[in-house]
Amino acid sequence: MFMPPGVLDGVTVLDFSRVVAGPYCTMVLADYGADVVKVERPGAGDDTRAWGPPFAGGESAYYLAVNRNKRSIALDLGSAAGRRLALDLATRADVVVENFRAGTMARLGLDYATVAAANPRVVYCSISGYGSRGPRRDEAGYDVMVTGRAGLMSITGYPDGPPAKIGVAALDQATGLAAHGAICAALFARERSGRGQHVELSLFATAIGLLLNAGSDYLVGGRVMGRWGTAHPSIVPYQGVAARDGYILVGAANDRLFRRLCEALGQPRWADDPRYATNRERVRHRDELVAAIEAVTRQREVADWLAVLEQAGVPATPINTIDQALADPQVAALGLVQEVDHPTAGPIRLTAPYVQFGGAAPPIRHPPPLLGEHTEAVLRERLGLDSAAIADLLAAGVIAQAPASHQPSAVGDQPGAEE
């Protein structure tokens, strides 16, 4: 089936990033149609390739989660020849993305000033742990470490338990999403000015922004938020409550919904009780109200309560496990999982692009690439190197190429091909 070009069709992205934040950013750009060329170290490649089990066809599930729709070249930036190739590619790119520690790209001769001198239209995006200035500029930026320093971990978990890690690398993903939006904005500005610019993000700055009402509570009211588990510090009841066989989330976010909840629970008098009639009072009497609600909800099973609350118009949902969530019919309705043919793993299922353009989400045009799968193709296309030059680079260890037996052969497997 022929797919119309993506909204970023014709945009070339040279991606020096690895792990999650940068690759998540470039994956979204690739989903939108950009030709993302992922630059990796020969031999090892992106760190996440080793983050398993589980593995499929030698590739970790973690790596597969954040690298769809890209092409990979294996290039040794430790060699002068490798750095020259990287600079040549950067001067021909629309976007360059990197997430090395501050100063690394300058030492490699691949920093914004150097690239922009030859390519003033380049949009150059740097992602780091703590930014390019300040006392922490040289510290490594690992998602979990930054969530601890920035206060996010202190508000995650239950009041009577220790601080908890967020279940996925949410800070990395949020930074990647912010980066992709900033890159698109810079590309739009370039259409008017004719010049690119340097876009900078840090996990720490993103984390401070993600504090949202917790940060505002302190800045405005001097209140330091604690851990609330599934509950909300300012809305009651807005949390998980126990049923006979599990938990359900209930969201009575205003007085009208609370009255509906009371009626559904068979306790209409609670809605007029001065202790519970307004959200302000419900927050004050949180513990006794939640205990009273659970005394009722524990008498029936989750499925029963979900049916009752849906009929009453009260927001409620089960707390699904991952397998249950991915089996939800809404996942299929929105096409949030797609099957693709991988060169070494065969057919695999991946989470798919989730933004729709014109009523449809972009397809997975190419599975997450093998290490160096597209080295030769990219050097021929972008730099015009011939077979002899490529053979010399391979022999010198400057570049690496995935084995020919692992190369996709069908035309439809190539980025941008008709299907």
CORDABEL-V671198 format. One record per pair of residues at least 6 apart in sequence whose C-alpha atoms are under 6 Angstrom apart, sorted by sequence separation. I is the first residue (numbers start at 1). J is the second residue. If there is no record, write none. Layout:
# CORDABEL-V671198
i | j
I | J
I | J
This chain:
# CORDABEL-V671198
i | j
30 | 36
54 | 60
55 | 61
76 | 82
77 | 83
105 | 111
130 | 136
131 | 137
147 | 153
157 | 163
190 | 196
217 | 223
218 | 224
232 | 238
241 | 247
252 | 258
262 | 268
271 | 277
275 | 281
276 | 282
341 | 347
355 | 361
379 | 385
393 | 399
394 | 400
54 | 61
75 | 82
130 | 137
156 | 163
157 | 164
231 | 238
241 | 248
340 | 347
412 | 419
52 | 60
156 | 164
231 | 239
240 | 248
340 | 348
51 | 60
154 | 163
230 | 239
240 | 249
339 | 348
49 | 59
153 | 163
230 | 240
239 | 249
339 | 349
49 | 60
129 | 140
153 | 164
214 | 225
239 | 250
338 | 349
129 | 141
238 | 250
259 | 271
338 | 350
238 | 251
337 | 350
49 | 63
238 | 252
337 | 351
338 | 352
48 | 63
237 | 252
336 | 351
337 | 352
336 | 352
12 | 34
15 | 37
11 | 34
12 | 35
13 | 36
14 | 37
15 | 38
16 | 39
8 | 32
9 | 33
15 | 39
91 | 115
7 | 32
8 | 33
9 | 34
342 | 367
6 | 32
8 | 34
375 | 401
6 | 33
91 | 118
95 | 122
99 | 126
18 | 46
19 | 47
91 | 119
94 | 122
95 | 123
96 | 124
97 | 125
98 | 126
99 | 127
372 | 400
373 | 401
19 | 48
95 | 124
99 | 128
143 | 172
372 | 401
373 | 402
102 | 132
372 | 402
175 | 206
42 | 74
38 | 71
41 | 74
42 | 75
36 | 70
37 | 71
38 | 72
39 | 73
40 | 74
41 | 75
37 | 72
40 | 75
41 | 76
30 | 69
27 | 67
24 | 66
236 | 282
236 | 283
366 | 415
365 | 415
242 | 294
243 | 297
244 | 298
243 | 298
244 | 299
242 | 298
244 | 300
245 | 301
244 | 301
146 | 204
243 | 301
243 | 302
343 | 406
251 | 315
343 | 408
250 | 316
249 | 316
159 | 227
249 | 317
158 | 227
159 | 228
248 | 317
157 | 227
158 | 228
248 | 318
131 | 202
155 | 226
156 | 227
158 | 229
248 | 319
130 | 202
155 | 227
157 | 229
123 | 196
125 | 198
129 | 202
121 | 195
122 | 196
123 | 197
124 | 198
125 | 199
126 | 200
127 | 201
128 | 202
129 | 203
130 | 204
120 | 195
121 | 196
125 | 200
127 | 202
13 | 93
12 | 93
15 | 96
16 | 97
17 | 98
12 | 94
13 | 95
14 | 96
15 | 97
16 | 98
17 | 99
13 | 96
21 | 172
25 | 176
20 | 172
21 | 173
24 | 176
25 | 177
21 | 175
22 | 176
21 | 176
25 | 180
57 | 344
57 | 345
56 | 345
69 | 364
69 | 365
69 | 366
72 | 369
69 | 367
71 | 369
74 | 372
68 | 367
72 | 371
73 | 372
68 | 368
72 | 372
67 | 368
72 | 373
73 | 374
72 | 374
73 | 375
71 | 374
64 | 368
82 | 398
76 | 398
75 | 398
75 | 399
74 | 399
74 | 400
42 | 400
2 | 418
2 | 419
1 | 419
